[in-house]
Amino acid sequence: MISWSDFEKIDMRVGTIVKAEEFPEAHKPAYILTIDFGPEIGLKKSSAQITNLYNKKRLKGEQVIAVVNFPPKQIGPFMSECLVMGIYNEQNDVVLLRPQREVMNGCKVG
């Protein structure tokens, strides 16, 4: 169990994908996503293993939820700056967590 104060330390925000590109150096198929989290946080990049369910061209403009206050993580030659949230389905593919309605970039999940 974690405490409520532990949970409050996690900064989850809504952002809009502005760019999705191939990540050929990844061990498992992945995209590099550039996500706009609004003026307070700005742009952050993340590696996402979502190639089975998502087309990179259709990802542009989609809103996602991500943890934005983890330290950067080295993934091969790439430095991931946030963690895009998703759910593993029955086939072990990642289904992205997204708001039901469009909201402003940078809105905090709470």
N, C-alpha and C positions, 0 to 999 in steps of 0.2 A: 504494500500500500504506500502511496505517496500522500503527502499533505496537500491541502489546498494551496498553501504558499509555494510548494514545489510546482504545482500546475501553473500558477500565475507567472512563473518565471519563463514559461514557454510563450514566445511571441509568434502567434500564427496570424498571418495577414492574407488578404485577397489581392491578387495581382493579375494582370492581363499578359498573356504570352504575346510578345511582339516579334519573336523570331524562333524558329525551330530548325535545327540543322543536324545532319548526320554526325555521329560520333564513331568513326570507324576504328579508333584505337581502343574502344571499350571492350572488355572481356565478353560481356553479354550485350546484345543489340540495344542501343540507346540513342536518344537524341540529346543534344545540348539545347536547353531552353533559355531564352533571354526573357525575363519577366519584369514588367513595369509595376512597381509597388507604390506609385504616387510620389509626390514631391518630398515627403519626409524621408523615405527610404531610397527611392530611385530605382535604378535597374539592377537586377541581380541575375546571375546565371546558375543553372542547375543541370545536372545530368539526370535523365529520367529513362528508366527501362520500360517504355510504354509503346514500343514499335509494333507489337502484335495487335493492339487495339486502336491505335491512333495514326493517322496520316499526317506527316509533318506540315503539309500545306494547309490542312484544315485546322491545325492547332492555333495558327495565328488568329488573335482576337478572342480566344477562349480565356475565361477567367478560371483561376485555380487557387487553391489554398496551400500555403507553404509556411514552414517554420523559417523565420528570417534572422533568428539570433543564435544559431549554432555557429561555432567557429568554422572558417573555411575548411574544406576537406579535399585533399588531393586524390583525384581519381585518374590514374594514369597521367597523361600530360596535362590534364584539365583540373582547374581549381573550382570546385563547387562552392557556391556562396549561400545557398539556401536548400532546404529539403522540401520538395513538392510532395504533398500528402496524397496517398492513394490507398485503395483497399485491394487485397489479393482475392481474385475470384476463384471459382472451382478449378480452373485450368492454371492457376498460379500466375495469371496475367494481372497487371496493375490497372485498376480502374481509378481515374483521377477523382479527387474530391473537389466539388465545385459548388458555388452558391446556386440556389434555385433561381434567383433573379439577379440581374446585373446590379452591381453595387460599385461605389467609387473604389479605385485602386488604393490600397493601403488600409482599408477597413480592417479592424482587429476582430479576430474570432474570440469569443468569450462566452 
